[in-house]
């Protein structure tokens, strides 16, 4: 039992979680404070650290050949930098008053307490696994960690049949459907929503639907899986909805994730309406001077709506870690919030969004105008110009930009960054029309598609006023 803190003025930082937020925090704290000042102990229940979970679908699909290419920094590299990283150790309890954590060795089963002066909670998110018959059968996979990805690849390598069902059509569901198509599977996607990609408005999701069908993916919308059927060998053989049965040799769950905060909740730490930990601008858990939290287990401020949201993205997690490490190390840094920017793809179709959807704006009581325009990625006469659809929302009276969604081919996805900057700056669509964006025929029409949408939105706001 490790009950003694280090001697002298040396403090101990304990980190729960060895991926983006946790190890970024540990690394930044180490850069700011040497081993003589700060001992760092990090617990990770898996086999890997500092990896790109976002890259797992591309590894499964064969675009990334080796698992290790997804690993940014190995456990050995962290240890060489003076971080006591302990793998296959799961933290099972936090004693806030006693400033200690209880951990269990997943190999031996041994448990022990480790005291801390400062604590970072970076427990991430867990895949939503519906409570239904057969969901734990062999051949049914969630995809959140490298261990999950390896388990799925092993199943694909030893499965004779070539029928796959993906449950859910969010980012993970869509990306996994493409990955399975790339591996030669016959893929059916069963989706509760009216269109795939519920992070988009349905009219934009319809464009994604068409692209998926163009790849040979069978889309089943407005349907919910109620059970998984298994064969005599205990392996999955089909999924069942209220209206139909879909044969399956492998099932991938892409329903989404929830903050992994059971540990924090049991310790009495504050959670928000989405189940994520609540922190201040410095990523310190509210009401607790020596506890920080970051990554997929926290809620963040939406700068557009002014409300708390849960957004599981590696970009945020790495920023959280940097800010936490700076503050733990004696510096000062803040995380002001997000605008909800995300990009994905289906084959060569790029999908992007930032800010609010129509239903988001309605939910927070915003009155808005919406426009949709068709343009091209390059000057129309330049070879390779491809169509692009841009949807833009603006507040009715003020003209403040509220959100942008873009679906198109090459060059479409990263255009959303223009809108992300405009949202962060609180720009109006009228002001956006004057943005001095780069132009040449190989890169854009004279009026960039985002600016075409801004012009149309500004005109609609003026008419409404």
C-alpha positions in Angstrom: 0.0 0.0 0.0 1.6 3.3 -1.2 0.5 5.7 1.6 3.5 8.0 1.9 3.9 11.2 0.0 7.4 12.1 -1.1 9.6 14.0 1.2 10.4 17.7 1.3 8.6 20.1 -1.0 8.1 17.5 -3.8 4.5 17.1 -4.7 2.7 14.2 -6.4 0.5 14.5 -9.4 -1.8 11.5 -10.1 -3.3 11.2 -13.5 -6.2 8.8 -14.2 -6.2 8.0 -18.0 -3.3 7.6 -20.3 -4.6 9.0 -23.6 -4.8 12.5 -25.1 -5.8 14.7 -22.2 -4.2 12.7 -19.4 -0.7 12.3 -21.0 -0.8 15.8 -22.5 -1.4 17.2 -19.0 1.4 15.0 -17.5 3.9 15.9 -20.2 3.2 19.6 -20.0 3.4 19.5 -16.2 6.7 17.7 -16.5 8.1 20.4 -18.9 7.2 23.1 -16.3 8.4 21.3 -13.2 11.3 18.8 -12.9 11.3 15.5 -11.1 12.8 17.1 -8.0 9.7 19.3 -7.7 6.9 17.1 -9.0 6.4 13.4 -9.0 3.9 12.2 -11.7 2.1 8.9 -11.5 -0.3 8.0 -14.4 -2.7 5.1 -14.4 -4.0 3.5 -17.6 -6.2 0.4 -17.7 -5.4 -0.4 -21.3 -2.3 -1.5 -23.1 -1.6 1.7 -25.0 -1.1 5.5 -24.4 -1.3 8.7 -26.4 -2.9 7.2 -29.4 -5.4 8.5 -32.0 -8.8 6.9 -31.5 -10.0 8.9 -34.4 -7.7 6.9 -36.7 -9.1 3.5 -35.7 -11.6 3.3 -38.6 -8.8 4.0 -41.1 -6.7 1.3 -39.5 -9.5 -1.1 -39.7 -10.2 -0.1 -43.3 -6.6 -0.5 -44.4 -5.8 3.1 -45.1 -3.4 3.0 -42.1 -1.4 -0.2 -42.4 0.0 -0.6 -38.8 -1.5 0.0 -35.5 1.6 1.6 -34.1 1.3 4.5 -36.6 -1.6 5.7 -34.5 0.5 5.9 -31.3 2.0 9.4 -30.8 4.1 8.5 -27.8 4.8 5.0 -26.3 4.7 4.2 -22.6 8.5 3.9 -22.7 8.9 7.4 -24.1 6.7 8.8 -21.3 8.7 7.0 -18.7 12.0 8.3 -20.2 10.6 11.8 -19.6 10.1 11.1 -15.9 6.5 10.0 -15.8 5.7 6.9 -13.7 3.2 5.4 -16.2 1.5 2.2 -14.9 -0.4 0.2 -17.6 -3.2 -2.3 -17.0 -4.0 -0.5 -13.7 -7.6 0.6 -13.3 -8.5 3.3 -10.7 -11.6 2.0 -8.9 -12.1 4.8 -6.4 -11.3 8.4 -5.5 -11.1 9.5 -1.8 -11.5 13.2 -2.2 -11.2 14.1 1.5 -8.2 11.8 2.0 -6.6 12.9 -1.3 -5.9 9.4 -2.5 -7.0 6.9 -5.3 -7.6 3.2 -5.1 -6.3 1.2 -8.0 -6.5 -2.5 -9.1 -3.9 -4.4 -11.1 -5.9 -6.0 -13.9 -3.4 -8.8 -14.3 -2.9 -9.8 -10.6 -6.1 -8.4 -9.0 -4.1 -6.6 -6.3 -5.4 -3.3 -5.0 -3.6 -0.4 -3.3 -4.1 3.2 -2.4 -2.0 6.0 -3.9 -2.1 9.5 -2.3 -1.9 12.7 -4.4 -1.4 16.4 -3.9 -2.9 17.1 -7.3 -5.3 14.9 -9.4 -6.1 14.9 -13.1 -9.2 13.0 -14.2 -9.0 12.0 -17.9 -11.2 9.0 -18.0 -12.5 9.7 -21.5 -15.8 8.4 -22.9 -17.4 5.0 -23.2 -19.3 3.7 -26.3 -23.1 3.5 -25.9 -23.9 -0.1 -25.6 -27.7 -0.6 -25.7 -29.3 -2.9 -23.1 -30.8 -5.6 -25.4 -30.6 -9.4 -25.8 -27.4 -10.6 -27.5 -25.4 -7.4 -27.5 -22.5 -9.1 -25.7 -22.4 -12.0 -28.2 -19.1 -12.8 -30.0 -18.8 -10.8 -33.1 -20.4 -7.6 -31.7 -17.9 -4.8 -31.3 -17.7 -1.3 -29.9 -14.8 0.8 -31.2 -13.3 3.2 -28.8 -9.7 2.1 -27.9 -6.8 0.5 -29.8 -7.7 -2.8 -27.9 -11.2 -2.5 -29.4 -9.8 -1.9 -32.9 -7.5 -4.9 -32.6 -10.4 -7.1 -31.4 -12.4 -6.1 -34.4 -9.6 -6.7 -36.8 -9.0 -10.2 -35.3 -12.7 -11.0 -35.8 -12.7 -9.8 -39.4 -9.6 -12.0 -40.0 -11.3 -15.2 -38.7 -14.9 -14.6 -39.9 -15.9 -16.6 -42.9 -19.0 -14.6 -43.8 -18.9 -11.2 -45.4 -22.0 -9.5 -44.0 -21.6 -6.6 -41.6 -24.2 -4.5 -39.8 -23.3 -1.2 -38.4 -25.7 0.1 -35.7 -25.8 3.9 -35.8 -24.9 6.5 -38.4 -22.9 9.1 -36.6 -19.2 9.8 -37.3 -18.0 6.4 -36.0 -20.9 4.5 -37.7 -20.3 6.2 -41.1 -16.5 5.8 -41.0 -16.8 2.2 -39.9 -19.2 1.4 -42.7 -16.7 2.7 -45.2 -13.9 0.8 -43.5 -15.9 -2.5 -43.8 -16.8 -1.8 -47.5 -13.0 -1.3 -48.1 -12.5 -4.8 -46.6 -14.9 -6.3 -49.0 -17.9 -6.7 -46.7 -21.6 -6.3 -47.6 -22.6 -3.5 -45.2 -26.0 -2.5 -43.8 -26.3 0.6 -41.6 -29.2 0.6 -39.2 -30.0 4.2 -38.1 -32.5 5.6 -35.6 -32.6 8.9 -37.3 -34.3 10.0 -40.5 -30.9 10.5 -42.2 -27.3 9.6 -41.4 -25.1 12.1 -39.5 -27.4 13.6 -37.0 -24.8 16.2 -36.4 -26.1 17.7 -39.6 -29.6 19.0 -40.4 -31.6 16.3 -42.2 -31.5 18.0 -45.6 -27.7 17.9 -45.5 -27.7 14.4 -44.0 -29.6 13.3 -47.1 -26.5 14.2 -49.3 -24.5 11.8 -47.1 -27.2 9.1 -47.5 -26.9 9.3 -51.3 -23.1 9.0 -51.1 -23.3 6.0 -48.8 -25.7 4.2 -51.1 -23.3 5.1 -54.0 -20.6 3.1 -52.2 -22.9 0.1 -52.0 -23.9 0.6 -48.4 -27.5 -0.3 -47.6 -29.0 2.5 -45.4 -31.9 1.6 -43.1 -33.2 4.8 -41.5 -35.9 5.4 -38.9 -35.1 1.9 -37.4 -33.9 0.8 -34.0 -32.2 -2.5 -33.3 -34.1 -4.4 -30.6 -32.0 -7.6 -30.2 -29.0 -9.5 -31.6 -29.6 -13.1 -32.7 -26.9 -15.7 -32.2 -26.2 -19.1 -33.7 -25.5 -22.4 -31.9 -21.9 -21.4 -31.6 -22.8 -18.2 -29.6 -21.7 -15.9 -32.4 -23.9 -13.2 -33.9 -25.9 -14.2 -36.9 -28.4 -11.3 -37.3 -29.8 -8.1 -35.8 -33.5 -7.5 -35.4 -35.5 -4.3 -35.7 -39.3 -3.9 -35.1 -39.9 -4.5 -38.8 -37.1 -6.7 -40.2 -34.1 -9.0 -39.6 -30.7 -8.3 -41.1 -28.1 -11.1 -41.4 -24.8 -10.3 -39.9 -21.4 -12.1 -39.4 -20.1 -9.1 -37.6 -21.8 -6.1 -35.9 -20.2 -2.8 -35.1 -21.8 -0.4 -32.6 -21.5 3.2 -33.7 -24.2 4.7 -31.6 -22.1 7.3 -29.9 -20.4 7.8 -26.6 -21.1 9.1 -23.1 -18.7 10.6 -20.6 -16.9 8.0 -18.5 -17.7 9.6 -15.2 -18.9 6.8 -12.9 -15.7 7.1 -10.9 -16.1 10.9 -10.5 -19.8 10.6 -9.7 -19.1 8.1 -6.9 -16.6 10.5 -5.5 -19.3 13.3 -5.4 -17.7 15.5 -8.0 -20.0 17.8 -10.0 -21.6 16.6 -13.2 -23.5 18.5 -15.9 -26.7 17.7 -17.7 -24.9 15.6 -20.2 -23.1 13.5 -17.6 -19.7 15.2 -18.0 -17.6 16.7 -15.3 -18.0 20.5 -14.8 -14.8 22.6 -14.7 -13.8 26.2 -14.6 -12.0 28.0 -17.3 -8.7 26.6 -16.1 -10.1 23.0 -16.3 -10.2 22.7 -12.5 -13.2 20.7 -11.3 -15.6 23.1 -9.8 -15.4 23.4 -6.1 -12.1 21.4 -5.8 -8.9 23.3 -5.7 -6.5 20.4 -6.4 -8.5 18.3 -9.0 -8.6 19.0 -12.7 -10.4 17.2 -15.5 -10.2 17.2 -19.3 -11.0 15.3 -22.5 -14.0 13.3 -23.3 -15.2 13.1 -19.7 -15.9 16.8 -19.3 -18.5 19.2 -20.5 -17.4 22.4 -22.3 -19.0 25.8 -22.9 -20.5 26.3 -26.4 -19.5 29.8 -27.4 -22.5 30.1 -29.8 -25.4 28.9 -27.6 -23.8 29.9 -24.2 -24.7 26.4 -22.8 -22.6 23.4 -21.7 -22.1 20.6 -24.2 -20.4 17.2 -24.3 -18.2 16.9 -27.4 -15.8 14.0 -27.6 -12.9 15.1 -29.9 -9.2 14.6 -29.7 -8.5 18.2 -30.6 -10.3 19.4 -27.4 -8.7 16.7 -25.3 -5.1 17.7 -26.3 -5.9 21.4 -25.6 -7.4 20.5 -22.2 -4.3 18.6 -21.3 -2.0 21.4 -22.2 -4.0 23.8 -20.1 -4.2 21.5 -17.1 -0.5 20.8 -17.3 0.3 24.5 -17.4 -1.9 25.2 -14.4 -0.6 22.2 -12.4 2.9 23.3 -13.3 2.4 26.7 -11.7 1.6 28.7 -14.9 -1.7 30.1 -16.1 -3.9 29.0 -19.0 -7.6 28.9 -19.8 -10.0 27.1 -22.1 -12.7 29.5 -23.2 -15.0 27.0 -25.0 -15.8 25.6 -28.4 -18.0 26.2 -31.4 -18.5 22.5 -32.2 -16.4 22.0 -35.4 -16.0 18.5 -36.8 -15.1 17.0 -40.2 -15.5 13.5 -41.6 -15.7 11.7 -44.9 -17.5 9.0 -46.9 -15.1 7.9 -49.6 -14.3 11.2 -51.4 -17.3 13.0 -49.9 -16.2 15.5 -47.3 -18.6 16.4 -44.4 -18.1 19.3 -42.1 -20.1 21.3 -39.6 -19.5 24.0 -37.0 -21.8 26.0 -34.7 -25.5 25.2 -34.3 -28.0 23.1 -36.3 -31.5 24.3 -36.8 -32.8 22.2 -33.9 -30.0 23.5 -31.6 -30.9 27.1 -32.3 -34.6 26.4 -31.7 -33.8 24.6 -28.4 -32.0 27.6 -27.0 -34.6 30.1 -28.2 -32.7 31.7 -31.1 -34.6 33.1 -34.0 -32.7 32.5 -37.2 -32.6 32.6 -41.0 -31.2 29.6 -43.0 -29.8 29.5 -46.5 -28.4 26.8 -48.7 -26.2 27.4 -51.7 -24.6 25.2 -54.4 -21.1 26.1 -55.6 -17.9 24.5 -56.7 -14.6 23.8 -55.0 -12.6 25.7 -57.7 -13.4 28.1 -60.5 -16.0 26.4 -62.7 -13.8 26.4 -65.8 -10.8 24.9 -64.0 -10.3 21.1 -64.3 -11.4 19.1 -61.3 -14.0 21.6 -60.0 -16.5 19.6 -58.0 -19.9 20.5 -56.5 -20.2 21.7 -52.9 -23.3 22.4 -50.8 -23.1 25.0 -48.0 -25.8 25.6 -45.4 -25.6 28.7 -43.2 -27.6 29.9 -40.2 -27.7 33.5 -39.0 -29.5 35.1 -36.1 -32.5 37.0 -37.5 -32.2 40.5 -36.1 -28.4 40.8 -35.5 -27.1 38.8 -38.4 -24.7 36.9 -36.1 -23.4 33.7 -37.6 -24.8 30.7 -35.8 -23.7 27.7 -37.8 -22.4 26.3 -41.1 -22.6 22.8 -42.6 -20.7 21.8 -45.8 -20.9 18.7 -47.9 -18.8 18.3 -51.0 -15.8 16.7 -52.6 -12.1 17.7 -52.5 -11.6 21.0 -50.7 -15.0 21.1 -49.0 -14.2 19.9 -45.5 -11.5 22.3 -44.3 -13.5 25.3 -45.6 -15.5 24.9 -42.4 -12.5 26.4 -40.6 -13.4 29.8 -42.1 -16.8 29.6 -40.3 -15.2 28.3 -37.1 -13.0 31.4 -36.9 -16.0 33.7 -37.7 -18.1 32.0 -35.0 -15.3 32.3 -32.4 -15.0 36.0 -33.3 -18.7 36.5 -33.1 -18.9 37.9 -36.6 -22.1 38.7 -38.5 -22.7 37.2 -41.9 -22.6 40.8 -43.3 -19.1 41.2 -42.0 -18.1 37.8 -43.3 -18.7 38.9 -46.9 -15.7 41.2 -46.6 -13.3 38.5 -45.5 -10.1 38.7 -47.6 -9.8 35.0 -48.4 -7.2 33.5 -50.8 -8.2 33.2 -54.4 -6.8 31.5 -57.5 -8.8 29.3 -60.0 -7.2 26.0 -58.8 -8.4 26.7 -55.2 -11.6 28.6 -55.3 -14.1 30.5 -57.4 -13.8 34.3 -57.2 -16.4 34.2 -54.5 -15.6 31.4 -52.1 -18.6 29.1 -51.4 -18.6 30.1 -47.7 -18.8 33.8 -48.7 -21.5 33.1 -51.3 -23.6 31.6 -48.4 -22.7 34.6 -46.2 -23.9 37.0 -48.9 -27.2 35.2 -49.3 -27.7 35.0 -45.5 -26.9 38.7 -45.1 -29.5 39.5 -47.7 -32.1 37.3 -46.0 -31.4 38.9 -42.6 -31.8 42.4 -44.1 -35.1 41.4 -45.7 -36.3 40.0 -42.4 -35.4 43.1 -40.5 
